[in-house]
Amino acid sequence: MSLRLLRVSSCEIRSPQGVDWSLVRYMISEIELGAELTDADDIRLLRTLCETWLSDNLFSESFTFTPSIAGPPARLTSVQQYVDYFNSLPDCDSPQAFGLTPGADTA
């Protein structure tokens, strides 16, 4: 669904002004993933992550998801390259992705 969402919200992925980020954030945080959440804190966290990560800054050279995970390289020009990049990310999120210390997952 998310890949379809990107295609619908922007015909040209490398054109940040072509992406309707409020639509993308709403579709992901309220419909795609938000519909599965029942805990108010989880919903608030998802909305915060969407607000933080899903914006024109995603296309910036300096964008990072966490201090240890850089954002997509600016040289990516096709949807498939973005899909490959996101598929290369670790399956388990580091605690830093949620603003916690690196050792928080050992508790």
N, C-alpha and C positions, 0 to 999 in steps of 0.2 A: 504494500500500500504506500509506503513512504517514497519509493522510487516513482510510482505513478503520481504521487502528490507533487514531487519536484518537477516532473514533466508538465503537469497541468499548470502549476504556478509560474513556470518560466520556460519559454521555448528555448532560450539561450542561457545555458548554465553559467557561462563565464561573464554574464552581464548582471552584476549585482543589483543594479537598479531595475532589472526585469523581474526580480524575485519579490513576490508579495510576502514579506517575512511575517507580517501579522497573521496572514492566512496560514502559512506553514506552521507557525507556533500554535495557533488555535487548533488546526487539524491534528497535530501531534499531541499537544498537552490536554486537549479536551475530548477528542474523538478517538484517535488511533490508540494511544496509550492510556490517557486519562480515564477512559471508560472502564478500564480494567482495575483501576485503583479504588480502594474504599477508605483508606486511612487519610485523614485530612493533612497530616504532615507529609505523606508521600506525594499527595497531589500538589501541595505547595512546593516541595522540592522539585518535582517535574516541571512545574511552571517556571521556577527560578532557573533551572538548567536550560530550558528552552529560550527564555529571555536572554540569558547570558551568552549562549552559544549560537543561536539561530538569528543572525543579523548580517548586515553587510560586512562586519568584521571577519566573518568566516573566510572571506576572500582576501584578507589582508596578509601580507608577508609575516607580520608579527603575531598573528593569531595562534593561540595554544589552547588545547582543551584543558590541560593541566601542566604544571611545570615540567613533567616528564613526557608528555604527549603533545607533539607539535600538531598544528592544524594541517589541512591539506596543502601540498606544495602549489604555488601559484602557477606552475607550468602545466597543471592538469587542464585539459581543454574539452574533454568529452565526458558524458555521463558515465560511460564504462570505466574511465580512469578514476572517477570519484568512487564508483562502486568498488573497484579493486582496492583503492586506498582504504576505504572504511572496512572492507573485509580483512585487511591486514592488521587492523587494530586488535589489541588483546581482548580475549573473551571476558575476562574478569576485570572490572574497573578497579583502579587503585583507590585507596581511601582518599588520596589527594583530589580525586575528581569530585569529591563531595565536601572539600574543605577540611578534611581531617588530616591528622599526622600520618606519615607513612606506616607507622607501626600499629595503627588502629585495627587492622584486620587480624592481628594475632591474639586479640582478647577473646 
